């Protein structure tokens, strides 16, 4: 759940906040969970909805953040190639459209089946499949740009 939150939010601290908000909301609305359904899928839907709401609110408030490139060189040295590669992947993921990023995170990172991921995001399996294919292709292209 934390991996998905960080993937959506883009930063570990924001991802942790998103996890906390999700757990709080799930606990306060636990009577809405239907026995016999997957608890993790229900929690992921809650998380996704909170993230969408928070993203929209942030845009409305007009908050600005430091450009992501401003922090690229902080703490980086020659012995941190692996971190830099992960950073490249994180930056590439951040450049994907939201729908493609969600599909890649749920299927590739979290290991959900196409059907489960489609239920979490609330779309048909075919739609999720096309988002995933486009997302994977875009990631490959973005990561290939740096080579």
C-alpha positions as CSV (number, residue, x, y, z in Angstrom):
1,X,0.0,0.0,0.0
2,X,2.9,2.4,0.9
3,X,4.6,1.7,-2.5
4,X,1.4,2.7,-4.3
5,X,1.0,5.8,-2.2
6,X,4.5,6.9,-2.8
7,X,4.1,6.2,-6.5
8,X,1.0,8.3,-6.7
9,X,2.3,11.1,-4.5
10,X,5.8,11.1,-5.9
11,X,7.6,11.6,-2.5
12,X,7.9,9.2,0.5
13,X,6.7,11.8,3.0
14,X,3.6,12.6,0.9
15,X,3.1,8.9,0.3
16,X,3.2,8.3,4.1
17,X,0.6,11.1,4.6
18,X,-1.6,9.5,1.9
19,X,-1.3,6.1,3.7
20,X,-2.3,7.7,7.0
21,X,-5.3,9.5,5.4
22,X,-6.4,6.2,3.7
23,X,-6.2,4.2,7.0
24,X,-8.1,6.9,8.9
25,X,-10.8,7.0,6.3
26,X,-11.1,3.2,6.0
27,X,-11.4,2.9,9.8
28,X,-14.0,5.7,10.0
29,X,-16.0,4.1,7.2
30,X,-15.4,0.4,8.0
31,X,-19.1,-0.3,7.9
32,X,-19.0,0.4,4.2
33,X,-16.7,-2.5,3.5
34,X,-18.6,-5.5,2.3
35,X,-17.6,-8.8,3.8
36,X,-16.5,-11.2,1.1
37,X,-14.8,-8.5,-1.0
38,X,-11.1,-7.8,-1.0
39,X,-10.1,-5.5,1.8
40,X,-6.9,-4.4,0.0
41,X,-8.8,-3.4,-3.2
42,X,-11.2,-1.4,-1.1
43,X,-8.3,0.4,0.6
44,X,-6.6,1.1,-2.7
45,X,-9.8,2.6,-4.1
46,X,-10.0,4.8,-1.0
47,X,-6.4,5.8,-1.5
48,X,-6.9,6.6,-5.1
49,X,-9.9,8.8,-4.4
50,X,-8.1,10.7,-1.6
51,X,-5.2,11.3,-3.9
52,X,-7.4,12.6,-6.7
53,X,-9.2,14.9,-4.2
54,X,-5.9,16.1,-2.7
55,X,-4.4,16.8,-6.2
56,X,-7.4,18.8,-7.2
57,X,-7.4,20.8,-4.0
58,X,-3.7,21.5,-4.3
59,X,-4.3,22.8,-7.8
60,X,-7.1,25.0,-6.6
61,X,-5.0,26.4,-3.8
62,X,-2.4,27.3,-6.3
63,X,0.5,25.9,-4.3
64,X,3.8,25.7,-6.0
65,X,6.6,23.3,-5.4
66,X,10.3,23.4,-6.2
67,X,11.0,22.0,-9.6
68,X,11.9,18.4,-9.4
69,X,15.3,19.0,-11.2
70,X,16.4,21.3,-8.4
71,X,17.1,18.4,-6.1
72,X,18.8,16.0,-8.6
73,X,22.3,16.8,-7.4
74,X,21.7,16.9,-3.7
75,X,23.8,14.2,-2.1
76,X,24.7,12.5,-5.4
77,X,28.2,11.1,-5.9
78,X,29.8,8.5,-8.1
79,X,28.9,5.6,-5.8
80,X,25.2,6.1,-6.1
81,X,24.5,4.8,-9.6
82,X,21.7,2.5,-8.3
83,X,19.9,5.4,-6.6
84,X,20.3,7.6,-9.7
85,X,18.7,4.8,-11.8
86,X,15.8,4.6,-9.4
87,X,15.6,8.3,-9.5
88,X,15.5,8.2,-13.3
89,X,12.6,5.7,-13.0
90,X,10.8,7.8,-10.5
91,X,11.1,10.9,-12.7
92,X,10.0,8.9,-15.7
93,X,7.0,7.6,-13.8
94,X,6.1,11.1,-12.7
95,X,6.0,12.2,-16.4
96,X,3.4,9.6,-17.3
97,X,-0.2,10.7,-17.4
98,X,-2.1,9.8,-14.2
99,X,-4.1,7.0,-15.7
100,X,-1.1,5.3,-17.2
101,X,1.0,5.8,-14.0
102,X,-1.9,4.2,-11.9
103,X,-2.0,1.2,-14.3
104,X,1.7,0.6,-14.2
105,X,1.9,1.0,-10.4
106,X,-1.0,-1.4,-9.7
107,X,0.0,-4.1,-12.2
108,X,3.8,-3.9,-12.5
109,X,4.7,-2.7,-9.0
110,X,1.9,-4.0,-6.8
111,X,1.3,-7.2,-8.8
112,X,-2.5,-6.9,-9.1
113,X,-4.1,-8.7,-12.0
114,X,-5.6,-6.7,-14.8
115,X,-9.1,-7.4,-13.5
116,X,-8.3,-6.4,-9.9
117,X,-6.5,-3.2,-11.0
118,X,-9.4,-2.3,-13.3
119,X,-11.8,-2.7,-10.3
120,X,-9.5,-0.4,-8.2
121,X,-9.5,2.4,-10.7
122,X,-13.1,1.8,-11.8
123,X,-12.7,1.1,-15.5
124,X,-13.1,-1.9,-17.9
125,X,-10.3,-4.4,-18.1
126,X,-9.6,-3.5,-21.8
127,X,-9.2,0.2,-20.8
128,X,-6.8,-0.7,-18.1
129,X,-4.9,-2.9,-20.5
130,X,-4.5,-0.1,-23.1
131,X,-3.4,2.3,-20.3
132,X,-0.8,-0.2,-19.1
133,X,0.5,-0.8,-22.6
134,X,0.8,2.9,-23.3
135,X,2.4,3.5,-19.9
136,X,5.0,0.8,-20.4
137,X,5.8,2.1,-23.9
138,X,6.1,5.6,-22.6
139,X,8.3,4.5,-19.7
140,X,10.6,2.7,-22.1
141,X,10.8,5.7,-24.4
142,X,11.5,8.1,-21.4
143,X,14.2,5.8,-20.0
144,X,15.7,5.3,-23.4
145,X,16.1,9.1,-23.8
146,X,18.6,9.2,-21.0
147,X,20.9,6.6,-22.6
